[in-house]
Amino acid sequence: MDFTATIIFVIASFVLGGVVFMKRESIAPPFRRSLALISIVFIAFSFFLVVYSLFTMGME
């Protein structure tokens, strides 16, 4: 199985979380909460994808 898309998604979600965290003062307050929630969802799904790929790694 090719994990390229999973790796790209994991990197992109962590970069989004880092950008939101580092630039939280310059983001407008109405968008700050929604961007933070989206980042949390993406990062949680990334952790799920990493764990799932580790569990299914030996089944090929």
Secondary structure as UniProt FT lines:
FT   HELIX           4..22
FT   TURN            23..26
FT   HELIX           29..55
FT   HELIX           57..59
//
